[in-house]
Amino acid sequence: MFGKFRWIFLFLFLSANLSAQPSWGFPTKNIPDLSGGFADLRNNHFHTGIDIRTGSKIGIPIYSISNGWIYRIRVSPWGFGNTLYIYHPTGNISVYAHLNSFIASISDSIFNRQQLEKKGPVDWYLSPNSFPIYKGQLIAYSGNTGQSGGPHLHFEIRSEEPQIINPLNYYAKLFKDTIRPQPLGVRFIPLGVGAEINGKDKALFKKPLGKAGQYYISDTLSITGNIGIEIEAIDKIKFQGFSFNMPYIELFLDDTLIYCSRIDSFNFDQKREINAHIDYPEFQLTQHKWQKCFAQPGITLNSCASPFYSGRIQINDPQVHIYKIKLEDKFGNKSEIKGYLKKAILVKEYIFQPNSDLPFVSTTIRRNLIQLRVSPASAELANHWEMKTTQNSILKLGTPNRIISNEIIWDINIHDSIIPKIFQHSSGIKSNPLSIVKIINPLEHTYWKHGNLSLNIPPKSLADTFALEIKEMPTILNTIGASWKIGNAEEPLIRPITLSMRTPLINLDSNQCYISKVNATSSFKKKEGTYFAQDSFFISLQEWGNYALVCDTLSPEIKFINYKPGIPISSKVPIRIKVSDRDAGLADEKTQVMAGEKWIPVILDARTEEYKIPYSALPKGKYSLIIQVWDKAGNSATANYSILN
């Protein structure tokens, strides 16, 4: 493959520097310019590398950062698109993603692999040393492939474990940054029974005042019970036009460290912990990503693992206490936010006012507690309430935790032995029935089964204690039986769980039928991790929602966009073929294209759902162009066009 240079490359590979802090080159020759940082807060995941700008251009040369050998090559319409993985003697792997194309020797190898497998997409793990690479060697050209939002190079460094490592651990000296982190806001959150901030059981926002790294919250806050603090902050890098996430956060109470978060590396299993690292319900409402400064039992990412660093604040004395939030970026620039907390003074007894309005009763599940809220407030409605549990026991509710704005509120801790079913008053007033079936301890394995439905929840799939709600919903068009509301969409899953549905129907095709999330468009996508075993269908869930058993018997559709049979092909533009599938989704790796007797590898353009066949790939003459596509439910479609070239 490499002729006389093969052994030279291999020698360079074996003689590379094995130090813990290697001297690596940068993957581009231009001045480093970033559009994305390591562990930036992306939707449903931490960003796993850095994004290097290419001036909105495709085709910028990309170079290997060190000696090594190609470990993996991936060609895909999804995710990273065209990607190269290089293994280095240090045990690290460098990753170059969203590439437009590869150098000729790599491209030739990919083409041979495609011909061998008769498949356009490639995911190829190479044998050690079979394709040596030296430091600074041209390996590829930048692009915009996969699920990229614009031309750039996504670049990663991984260890063998594999851990994803912040590349700026090795390249920080390339950036002469002196800009301090900038806090945008601080939120104070009630975290348990009776928790209040300034007399209310709702989150309180405060904007820090100050400049030059020294910020403060002007007023002293009064708190009751356990509260948590959340921070929204950005980091600017000098001469870079984008904002980046804050890698280091510390929270102090009276100069004692009570919480810290240091994200310099993480493994793939921890990527979705972002949904618990941020205030996920608030993100769903406002798109703001508030980072929590308090620990949760299911989270493994933060480096402060000591139980003494919980970050949960409770004040039991009459003194005023100082809290400090310290922010630090990757280059050692620091900022500090300072404020004051004190214990709330007991409020005088609430005086009920006459009110003829009909009572309104609601229940809310908030984090690890349930709230019963009753309005309008009256002496009668503040007493004589009972809670009926799923175990059919009846417990009397005590004094309300608070009466605010003509509303009576009880906080009920979530316990596995006490699962509320309904709340009822001695006058006959009732809440709506709750649909809680199980209380999940995030550190334990949970298996729940009822009828034909079951859930398998491994430890640390959730960040904190969780009230699992499951409710049968009406059957909707094109589903087999009822749909089920599983969980609470406001509380995130941070690791996959398994849902299974057993069916007594023996005539269901296990390829065409599968569990799908029910959405507003009533199209039913077949996700990875969906399968059939024995008499049950299974799906790996990454998010809560409504799920149902569905069957897809519709074939995909194929349409030529820019070619009419009998008209000679233009050498300037590729043939564009539109493919679509309403329900299960295309199984793009199965697509086959034949031009007469010649097999042609094709890659789906996921943005436009098109295959593009370049003029250079087509043979001369008159012949049939046959394209056959499949969906993920096994349905296929074939189109046959007469080509004149």
C-alpha positions as CSV (number, residue, x, y, z in Angstrom):
1,M,0.0,0.0,0.0
2,F,2.8,2.3,0.8
3,G,5.7,1.0,-1.2
4,K,9.3,1.7,0.0
5,F,8.1,4.2,2.6
6,R,6.2,1.7,4.6
7,W,9.1,0.6,6.9
8,I,10.2,4.2,7.3
9,F,6.7,5.1,8.6
10,L,6.7,2.1,10.9
11,F,10.1,3.1,12.4
12,L,8.9,6.6,13.1
13,F,5.8,5.1,14.8
14,L,7.8,2.8,17.1
15,S,10.4,5.5,18.0
16,A,7.8,8.2,19.0
17,N,8.0,10.0,22.3
18,L,6.1,8.1,25.0
19,S,6.0,10.9,27.6
20,A,2.8,11.7,29.5
21,Q,2.6,15.2,28.1
22,P,3.5,14.7,24.5
23,S,4.5,17.5,22.2
24,W,1.8,17.3,19.5
25,G,1.2,19.4,16.4
26,F,-2.0,21.1,15.7
27,P,-4.3,19.5,13.2
28,T,-4.5,22.7,11.0
29,K,-1.8,25.1,9.8
30,N,-4.0,28.2,10.3
31,I,-4.0,30.2,13.5
32,P,-6.1,28.3,16.0
33,D,-9.7,29.6,15.9
34,L,-12.4,27.8,17.9
35,S,-16.1,27.8,17.6
36,G,-16.8,25.1,20.2
37,G,-15.0,24.1,23.4
38,F,-14.6,20.9,25.4
39,A,-17.6,20.0,27.6
40,D,-19.6,22.8,26.1
41,L,-23.3,22.3,27.1
42,R,-25.0,20.8,24.1
43,N,-28.5,19.4,23.9
44,N,-28.4,16.0,25.6
45,H,-24.6,15.7,25.8
46,F,-21.4,17.4,26.7
47,H,-19.4,18.4,23.7
48,T,-16.6,15.8,23.3
49,G,-13.9,17.9,21.8
50,I,-13.1,21.3,20.3
51,D,-14.5,22.7,17.1
52,I,-11.8,24.3,14.9
53,R,-13.0,26.9,12.5
54,T,-12.1,26.7,8.8
55,G,-13.2,30.1,7.6
56,S,-16.6,28.6,6.5
57,K,-14.6,26.8,3.8
58,I,-14.5,23.1,2.8
59,G,-11.3,21.5,1.8
60,I,-8.8,22.9,4.4
61,P,-5.8,20.5,4.8
62,I,-5.9,18.4,8.0
63,Y,-2.7,17.0,9.5
64,S,-1.9,14.2,12.0
65,I,-0.9,15.6,15.3
66,S,1.7,12.9,15.9
67,N,3.1,9.5,14.7
68,G,0.8,6.6,14.9
69,W,-1.4,4.4,12.8
70,I,-5.0,4.6,11.5
71,Y,-7.1,2.8,14.1
72,R,-10.6,3.4,12.6
73,I,-12.2,4.9,9.5
74,R,-15.9,5.9,9.5
75,V,-18.0,7.1,6.5
76,S,-21.5,7.9,7.5
77,P,-24.4,10.3,6.9
78,W,-24.9,10.6,10.6
79,G,-23.0,11.9,13.6
80,F,-19.4,12.8,12.8
81,G,-19.8,12.0,9.1
82,N,-16.4,11.2,7.5
83,T,-14.1,10.5,10.4
84,L,-10.5,9.4,11.0
85,Y,-9.2,7.9,14.2
86,I,-5.4,7.7,14.7
87,Y,-3.8,5.7,17.5
88,H,-0.6,7.1,19.0
89,P,2.2,5.4,20.9
90,T,1.2,7.3,24.1
91,G,-2.0,5.2,24.1
92,N,-4.1,8.2,23.0
93,I,-6.4,8.4,20.0
94,S,-6.9,11.6,18.0
95,V,-10.2,12.0,16.2
96,Y,-10.8,14.2,13.1
97,A,-14.5,14.5,12.2
98,H,-16.9,16.1,9.6
99,L,-14.2,15.6,7.0
100,N,-15.0,16.3,3.3
101,S,-12.5,13.8,1.9
102,F,-9.4,11.8,2.7
103,I,-6.0,11.7,1.0
104,A,-5.8,9.4,-2.0
105,S,-4.3,6.3,-0.2
106,I,-7.0,6.4,2.4
107,S,-9.8,7.0,-0.2
108,D,-8.6,4.1,-2.2
109,S,-8.7,1.8,0.8
110,I,-12.2,3.0,1.6
111,F,-13.3,2.3,-1.9
112,N,-11.9,-1.2,-1.8
113,R,-13.7,-1.8,1.5
114,Q,-17.0,-0.6,0.1
115,Q,-16.6,-2.9,-2.9
116,L,-15.8,-5.8,-0.6
117,E,-18.8,-5.2,1.7
118,K,-21.1,-3.9,-1.1
119,K,-22.1,-1.1,1.3
120,G,-21.6,2.7,1.0
121,P,-21.3,3.6,4.7
122,V,-18.0,2.3,6.3
123,D,-17.1,1.6,9.9
124,W,-13.7,0.0,9.7
125,Y,-11.4,-0.9,12.6
126,L,-7.9,-1.5,11.1
127,S,-5.2,-3.9,12.4
128,P,-2.4,-2.3,14.4
129,N,0.4,-0.8,12.3
130,S,-1.4,-1.7,9.0
131,F,-1.6,2.0,8.0
132,P,1.2,4.0,9.7
133,I,1.0,7.8,9.9
134,Y,3.7,10.2,10.8
135,K,3.5,13.6,12.7
136,G,2.5,16.4,10.4
137,Q,1.4,14.2,7.6
138,L,-1.5,15.4,5.5
139,I,-4.4,13.0,6.1
140,A,-7.7,14.6,5.0
141,Y,-9.5,17.8,4.1
142,S,-12.1,19.6,6.3
143,G,-15.8,19.5,5.5
144,N,-19.3,19.6,6.7
145,T,-20.4,15.9,6.6
146,G,-22.6,14.1,9.1
147,Q,-24.7,16.2,11.5
148,S,-22.6,19.3,11.3
149,G,-24.0,22.8,11.5
150,G,-21.4,24.3,9.2
151,P,-17.9,23.7,7.8
152,H,-15.4,23.0,10.6
153,L,-13.1,20.4,12.1
154,H,-14.3,18.5,15.2
155,F,-11.2,17.4,16.9
156,E,-10.9,15.0,19.9
157,I,-8.2,13.4,22.0
158,R,-9.1,10.1,23.8
159,S,-7.3,7.7,26.1
160,E,-7.4,4.0,25.8
161,E,-10.0,3.5,28.6
162,P,-11.6,5.3,26.7
163,Q,-11.7,8.7,28.3
164,I,-12.4,11.8,26.3
165,I,-9.8,14.4,27.3
166,N,-9.8,18.2,26.9
167,P,-7.5,18.9,24.0
168,L,-6.6,22.3,25.6
169,N,-4.7,20.3,28.2
170,Y,-2.1,20.1,25.4
171,Y,-2.7,23.2,23.4
172,A,-3.5,25.9,26.0
173,K,-0.2,27.7,25.2
174,L,-1.5,28.5,21.7
175,F,-4.2,30.7,23.2
176,K,-3.0,33.9,24.9
177,D,-6.2,34.4,26.9
178,T,-6.5,36.9,29.7
179,I,-10.3,37.3,29.8
180,R,-12.0,36.4,33.1
181,P,-15.1,34.3,33.2
182,Q,-18.4,36.3,33.0
183,P,-21.3,35.3,35.3
184,L,-24.7,36.0,33.8
185,G,-26.9,35.0,36.7
186,V,-27.4,33.0,39.9
187,R,-30.5,31.0,40.8
188,F,-31.4,29.8,44.3
189,I,-33.5,26.6,44.3
190,P,-35.7,25.1,47.1
191,L,-34.6,21.4,47.4
192,G,-36.8,19.7,49.9
193,V,-39.7,19.7,52.3
194,G,-40.4,23.2,53.6
195,A,-37.6,24.8,51.6
196,E,-38.2,28.5,50.9
197,I,-36.2,31.5,49.6
198,N,-37.4,34.9,50.8
199,G,-40.7,33.3,51.9
200,K,-41.5,31.5,48.6
201,D,-41.1,27.9,47.4
202,K,-40.0,29.0,44.0
203,A,-36.6,29.6,42.4
204,L,-35.2,33.1,42.8
205,F,-33.0,34.7,40.1
206,K,-30.3,37.3,40.9
207,K,-28.0,39.1,38.5
208,P,-24.5,39.6,39.9
209,L,-23.2,43.2,40.0
210,G,-19.5,44.1,39.6
211,K,-16.7,43.8,37.1
212,A,-13.1,42.7,36.6
213,G,-13.6,39.3,38.2
214,Q,-15.2,40.6,41.4
215,Y,-19.0,40.3,41.5
216,Y,-21.6,40.4,44.3
217,I,-25.4,39.8,45.0
218,S,-26.5,43.0,46.8
219,D,-29.2,41.7,49.1
220,T,-29.1,39.2,51.9
221,L,-31.4,36.2,51.2
222,S,-33.6,34.6,53.9
223,I,-33.8,30.8,53.5
224,T,-35.7,27.9,55.2
225,G,-34.8,24.3,54.7
226,N,-32.3,23.0,52.1
227,I,-31.6,25.2,49.1
228,G,-29.2,24.8,46.1
229,I,-27.4,27.3,44.0
230,E,-27.2,27.3,40.2
231,I,-24.9,29.4,38.0
232,E,-25.1,30.6,34.4
233,A,-21.7,31.8,33.1
234,I,-19.7,32.0,29.9
235,D,-16.0,32.1,29.1
236,K,-14.6,34.2,26.3
237,I,-11.2,33.4,24.9
238,K,-9.1,36.3,23.6
239,F,-9.2,36.7,19.8
240,Q,-12.0,34.1,19.6
241,G,-15.4,35.1,18.5
242,F,-17.5,32.5,20.5
243,S,-18.4,31.8,24.1
244,F,-17.4,28.6,25.9
245,N,-18.5,26.6,28.9
246,M,-17.1,27.0,32.4
247,P,-14.8,24.1,33.2
248,Y,-14.2,24.8,36.9
249,I,-16.8,25.8,39.5
250,E,-16.4,26.0,43.3
251,L,-19.0,26.9,45.9
252,F,-17.9,28.0,49.4
253,L,-19.9,28.7,52.5
254,D,-18.0,30.8,55.1
255,D,-14.7,29.9,53.3
256,T,-15.5,26.2,53.5
257,L,-15.6,24.4,50.1
258,I,-19.0,22.6,49.9
259,Y,-19.1,21.8,46.2
260,C,-16.9,21.7,43.1
261,S,-17.1,20.7,39.5
262,R,-14.0,20.2,37.4
263,I,-14.7,18.8,33.9
264,D,-11.3,18.0,32.2
265,S,-12.3,14.5,30.9
266,F,-15.2,12.1,30.9
267,N,-16.2,8.8,29.4
268,F,-18.9,8.1,26.9
269,D,-21.2,6.7,29.6
270,Q,-21.2,10.2,31.2
271,K,-22.0,12.3,28.2
272,R,-25.7,12.5,29.0
273,E,-25.1,13.4,32.6
274,I,-25.3,17.0,31.3
275,N,-29.1,16.7,31.6
276,A,-28.7,16.4,35.4
277,H,-25.7,18.7,35.6
278,I,-28.0,21.5,34.3
279,D,-31.4,22.4,35.6
280,Y,-33.2,20.3,32.9
281,P,-36.8,21.5,33.6
282,E,-35.7,25.1,33.4
283,F,-33.8,24.4,30.2
284,Q,-37.0,23.0,28.6
285,L,-38.9,26.1,29.5
286,T,-36.4,28.8,28.7
287,Q,-33.4,27.2,26.9
288,H,-31.1,28.5,29.6
289,K,-28.5,26.0,30.8
290,W,-28.1,26.7,34.5
291,Q,-25.3,24.6,36.0
292,K,-26.1,23.1,39.4
293,C,-23.8,23.7,42.3
294,F,-25.0,20.8,44.4
295,A,-24.4,17.0,44.2
296,Q,-26.8,14.3,43.1
297,P,-26.4,10.6,44.0
298,G,-26.6,9.3,40.4
299,I,-24.0,11.7,39.0
300,T,-20.5,10.4,38.6
301,L,-18.9,13.2,36.6
302,N,-17.9,15.8,39.2
303,S,-14.5,15.4,40.8
304,C,-15.6,16.4,44.3
305,A,-17.0,13.0,45.3
306,S,-16.9,13.5,49.1
307,P,-20.3,13.5,50.9
308,F,-19.1,16.6,52.7
309,Y,-19.3,18.5,49.3
310,S,-23.0,18.1,48.7
311,G,-23.5,21.8,48.0
312,R,-26.9,21.8,49.7
313,I,-27.2,24.7,52.1
314,Q,-29.2,24.8,55.3
315,I,-28.8,27.5,57.9
316,N,-29.9,26.8,61.5
317,D,-28.4,29.7,63.4
318,P,-29.3,33.5,63.5
319,Q,-25.9,34.5,61.9
320,V,-25.4,35.9,58.4
321,H,-23.3,33.6,56.3
322,I,-21.2,34.3,53.3
323,Y,-21.3,32.2,50.1
324,K,-18.8,32.5,47.3
325,I,-19.0,31.0,43.8
326,K,-15.5,30.8,42.2
327,L,-15.2,30.4,38.4
328,E,-12.0,29.5,36.6
329,D,-11.3,28.9,32.9
330,K,-8.8,26.6,31.3
331,F,-6.2,29.4,31.2
332,G,-6.3,30.2,34.9
333,N,-8.5,33.3,34.6
334,K,-10.8,33.6,37.6
335,S,-13.9,35.4,38.8
336,E,-15.8,35.3,42.1
337,I,-19.4,36.0,43.1
338,K,-20.1,36.8,46.7
339,G,-23.4,37.0,48.6
340,Y,-25.1,36.6,52.0
341,L,-27.6,34.1,53.4
342,K,-29.5,34.0,56.7
343,K,-32.1,31.9,58.3
344,A,-35.7,33.1,57.7
345,I,-37.6,34.5,60.6
346,L,-40.8,32.7,61.4
347,V,-43.8,34.4,59.9
348,K,-46.8,35.3,62.1
349,E,-49.9,33.1,61.9
350,Y,-51.8,33.4,58.6
351,I,-55.1,35.1,58.8
352,F,-57.7,33.5,56.6
353,Q,-60.0,35.8,54.6
354,P,-63.6,34.9,53.6
355,N,-63.8,33.5,50.1
356,S,-66.7,31.9,48.2
357,D,-64.7,30.5,45.3
358,L,-64.9,26.8,44.7
359,P,-61.8,24.9,46.0
360,F,-59.1,24.0,43.5
361,V,-56.8,21.1,44.2
362,S,-53.6,20.2,42.3
363,T,-50.6,17.9,42.8
364,T,-47.1,18.5,41.4
365,I,-44.1,16.2,41.4
366,R,-41.0,18.5,42.0
367,R,-37.7,16.7,42.0
368,N,-37.8,14.3,45.0
369,L,-41.0,15.6,46.6
370,I,-44.7,15.8,45.9
371,Q,-46.7,19.0,46.5
372,L,-50.4,19.2,47.3
373,R,-51.7,22.7,46.6
374,V,-55.2,23.9,47.6
375,S,-56.8,27.2,47.0
376,P,-58.4,29.4,48.1
377,A,-56.9,29.2,51.6
378,S,-59.3,28.7,54.5
379,A,-59.1,27.3,58.0
380,E,-61.3,24.3,57.0
381,L,-59.2,23.4,54.0
382,A,-55.9,23.8,55.9
383,N,-56.9,20.7,58.0
384,H,-58.6,17.3,57.7
385,W,-56.7,16.0,54.7
386,E,-55.7,12.4,54.1
387,M,-53.4,10.6,51.7
388,K,-54.5,7.2,50.3
389,T,-51.5,5.2,49.1
390,T,-51.1,2.5,46.4
391,Q,-50.9,0.0,49.3
392,N,-54.4,1.1,50.3
393,S,-53.3,2.6,53.6
394,I,-54.6,6.0,54.7
395,L,-52.3,8.6,56.3
396,K,-53.4,11.9,57.8
397,L,-51.6,15.0,56.6
398,G,-50.3,17.4,59.2
399,T,-49.9,21.1,59.3
400,P,-49.3,22.7,55.8
401,N,-45.7,23.6,55.1
402,R,-46.7,27.1,53.9
403,I,-49.7,29.3,53.1
404,I,-48.7,31.8,50.3
405,S,-50.9,34.1,48.2
406,N,-54.1,32.4,49.3
407,E,-52.8,28.9,48.5
408,I,-52.2,26.1,51.0
409,I,-49.2,23.9,50.3
410,W,-48.0,20.6,51.7
411,D,-44.6,19.1,50.8
412,I,-44.6,15.3,50.9
413,N,-41.2,13.5,50.8
414,I,-41.0,10.6,48.3
415,H,-40.5,7.3,50.0
416,D,-40.6,3.8,48.4
417,S,-42.9,2.6,51.3
418,I,-45.3,5.4,50.9
419,I,-46.6,6.0,47.3
420,P,-49.5,8.5,47.2
421,K,-52.5,7.5,45.1
422,I,-55.0,10.3,45.9
423,F,-55.5,13.1,48.4
424,Q,-58.9,13.6,49.9
425,H,-60.5,16.1,52.3
426,S,-63.1,15.2,54.9
427,S,-65.6,17.4,53.0
428,G,-65.3,15.0,50.0
429,I,-63.0,17.2,47.9
430,K,-60.3,15.1,46.1
431,S,-57.2,15.6,44.0
432,N,-56.9,13.9,40.6
433,P,-55.5,10.3,41.0
434,L,-51.7,10.1,40.8
435,S,-50.1,7.6,38.4
436,I,-47.0,6.8,40.5
437,V,-46.1,3.1,40.4
438,K,-42.6,3.0,41.9
439,I,-40.1,5.2,43.7
440,I,-36.7,4.8,42.1
441,N,-33.5,4.9,44.1
442,P,-30.9,6.1,41.7
443,L,-28.2,3.9,43.2
444,E,-30.2,0.7,43.0
445,H,-31.3,-1.6,40.1
446,T,-35.0,-1.4,39.6
447,Y,-37.2,-3.9,37.7
448,W,-40.9,-3.1,37.4
449,K,-43.6,-5.2,35.7
450,H,-47.3,-4.8,35.3
451,G,-49.3,-7.0,32.9
452,N,-47.6,-6.9,29.5
453,L,-45.4,-3.9,30.3
454,S,-42.0,-3.9,32.1
455,L,-39.1,-1.5,32.8
456,N,-35.5,-2.4,33.5
457,I,-33.7,0.5,35.2
458,P,-30.0,0.0,35.9
459,P,-28.3,2.0,38.7
460,K,-27.4,5.6,38.0
461,S,-29.8,5.9,35.1
462,L,-31.3,8.8,37.1
463,A,-29.6,11.5,39.0
464,D,-31.8,11.5,42.1
465,T,-34.8,9.8,43.8
466,F,-37.6,9.7,41.2
467,A,-41.3,9.1,41.3
468,L,-42.0,6.8,38.3
469,E,-45.3,7.6,36.7
470,I,-46.9,5.2,34.2
471,K,-50.3,5.8,32.8
472,E,-52.3,4.0,30.1
473,M,-53.4,6.3,27.3
474,P,-56.1,5.8,24.7
475,T,-55.3,3.9,21.5
476,I,-54.4,6.1,18.6
477,L,-54.4,5.6,14.9
478,N,-51.8,3.0,13.7
479,T,-50.8,1.7,17.1
480,I,-51.3,-1.8,18.3
481,G,-53.2,-1.5,21.5
482,A,-52.9,1.4,24.0
483,S,-50.0,3.8,24.2
484,W,-48.3,4.4,27.6
485,K,-47.1,7.6,29.2
486,I,-43.8,6.5,30.8
487,G,-42.1,8.8,33.3
488,N,-42.0,12.5,33.7
489,A,-40.6,14.4,30.7
490,E,-39.3,17.2,33.0
491,E,-36.9,14.9,34.7
492,P,-34.1,13.5,32.5
493,L,-32.7,10.0,32.0
494,I,-28.9,10.2,32.1
495,R,-28.4,6.6,31.0
496,P,-30.5,4.2,28.9
497,I,-33.2,2.0,30.4
498,T,-35.1,-0.8,28.8
499,L,-38.9,-0.9,28.1
500,S,-40.5,-4.1,27.0
501,M,-44.1,-4.8,25.8
502,R,-45.3,-8.4,25.6
503,T,-47.9,-9.2,23.0
504,P,-50.2,-12.2,22.8
505,L,-50.7,-11.6,19.0
506,I,-48.9,-14.4,17.1
507,N,-49.3,-12.9,13.6
508,L,-47.2,-9.8,14.2
509,D,-44.0,-9.5,12.0
510,S,-41.2,-9.0,14.4
511,N,-39.3,-7.0,11.7
512,Q,-42.1,-4.7,10.8
513,C,-43.4,-4.2,14.3
514,Y,-41.5,-2.3,17.1
515,I,-41.9,0.0,20.0
516,S,-41.9,3.7,19.1
517,K,-42.3,7.0,20.7
518,V,-45.6,8.6,19.9
519,N,-45.2,12.2,18.6
520,A,-47.4,14.9,17.4
521,T,-46.9,14.0,13.7
522,S,-48.0,10.4,14.3
523,S,-44.9,9.1,12.5
524,F,-43.2,6.3,14.3
525,K,-39.4,6.1,14.0
526,K,-37.6,2.9,14.8
527,K,-34.6,3.8,17.0
528,E,-31.4,1.9,17.6
529,G,-31.8,-0.6,20.4
530,T,-35.2,-1.8,19.3
531,Y,-35.6,-5.6,19.0
532,F,-37.9,-8.6,19.5
533,A,-37.1,-11.6,21.7
534,Q,-39.4,-14.5,22.5
535,D,-42.9,-12.9,22.8
536,S,-41.9,-9.4,23.7
537,F,-40.7,-6.2,22.0
538,F,-37.9,-4.2,23.6
539,I,-36.6,-0.7,23.2
540,S,-33.7,1.2,24.8
541,L,-35.1,4.4,26.2
542,Q,-33.0,7.6,26.4
543,E,-36.0,9.8,27.3
544,W,-39.4,9.6,28.9
545,G,-42.5,10.1,26.8
546,N,-45.5,8.3,25.3
547,Y,-44.7,4.9,23.8
548,A,-46.7,2.3,21.8
549,L,-46.3,-0.8,19.8
550,V,-46.6,0.0,16.1
551,C,-46.2,-1.8,12.7
552,D,-44.8,-0.3,9.6
553,T,-45.8,-2.0,6.3
554,L,-45.2,1.0,4.0
555,S,-42.3,0.9,1.5
556,P,-39.9,3.8,1.2
557,E,-40.3,6.2,-1.7
558,I,-37.7,6.9,-4.5
559,K,-37.8,9.9,-6.8
560,F,-35.2,11.2,-9.3
561,I,-34.8,15.0,-8.8
562,N,-32.8,16.2,-11.8
563,Y,-32.7,13.5,-14.5
564,K,-35.2,12.5,-17.2
565,P,-34.8,9.1,-18.9
566,G,-33.3,9.3,-22.4
567,I,-31.6,12.7,-21.9
568,P,-27.8,12.6,-21.8
569,I,-26.3,13.1,-18.3
570,S,-24.6,16.4,-17.6
571,S,-21.0,16.2,-16.6
572,K,-21.4,19.2,-14.3
573,V,-23.9,18.0,-11.7
574,P,-24.5,14.7,-10.0
575,I,-27.7,12.7,-10.4
576,R,-29.8,13.4,-7.3
577,I,-32.2,10.8,-6.0
578,K,-34.7,11.7,-3.3
579,V,-35.5,8.9,-0.8
580,S,-38.0,9.1,2.1
581,D,-39.7,6.8,4.6
582,R,-42.6,8.0,6.7
583,D,-42.4,5.8,9.7
584,A,-39.5,3.5,10.7
585,G,-36.8,5.5,8.8
586,L,-34.3,4.6,6.2
587,A,-31.8,1.8,6.7
588,D,-29.3,3.7,4.6
589,E,-26.5,1.2,5.1
590,K,-28.5,-1.3,3.0
591,T,-29.0,0.9,-0.1
592,Q,-27.8,-0.7,-3.4
593,V,-27.1,1.1,-6.7
594,M,-26.3,-0.7,-9.9
595,A,-25.3,1.1,-13.1
596,G,-25.6,-1.7,-15.6
597,E,-23.2,-4.3,-14.3
598,K,-21.3,-1.8,-12.1
599,W,-22.0,-1.5,-8.4
600,I,-21.7,2.1,-7.1
601,P,-21.2,3.1,-3.5
602,V,-23.4,5.9,-2.3
603,I,-23.8,7.9,1.0
604,L,-27.1,9.5,2.0
605,D,-27.1,13.2,2.5
606,A,-29.1,13.2,5.8
607,R,-30.0,16.9,5.5
608,T,-31.8,16.5,2.2
609,E,-32.5,12.7,2.3
610,E,-30.8,12.5,-1.1
611,Y,-28.3,10.2,-2.8
612,K,-25.9,12.1,-5.2
613,I,-24.2,10.0,-7.9
614,P,-21.3,12.0,-9.5
615,Y,-20.8,11.9,-13.2
616,S,-17.4,10.3,-12.8
617,A,-18.9,7.3,-11.0
618,L,-21.1,6.3,-14.0
619,P,-20.0,4.1,-16.9
620,K,-20.4,5.3,-20.5
621,G,-23.2,4.0,-22.7
622,K,-26.9,3.2,-22.4
623,Y,-27.9,1.0,-19.4
624,S,-30.4,0.7,-16.5
625,L,-29.7,2.5,-13.2
626,I,-31.3,0.5,-10.5
627,I,-31.6,1.8,-6.9
628,Q,-33.0,-0.4,-4.1
629,V,-33.6,1.0,-0.6
630,W,-34.9,-0.5,2.6
631,D,-36.4,1.0,5.8
632,K,-35.6,-0.1,9.3
633,A,-38.8,-2.3,9.3
634,G,-37.6,-4.4,6.4
635,N,-39.8,-2.8,3.7
636,S,-38.0,-2.2,0.4
637,A,-38.5,-0.2,-2.8
638,T,-36.8,-0.4,-6.2
639,A,-36.5,2.2,-9.0
640,N,-35.2,1.4,-12.5
641,Y,-34.2,4.3,-14.8
642,S,-32.8,4.2,-18.3
643,I,-29.5,6.1,-18.4
644,L,-27.8,7.6,-21.5
645,N,-24.2,8.7,-20.8
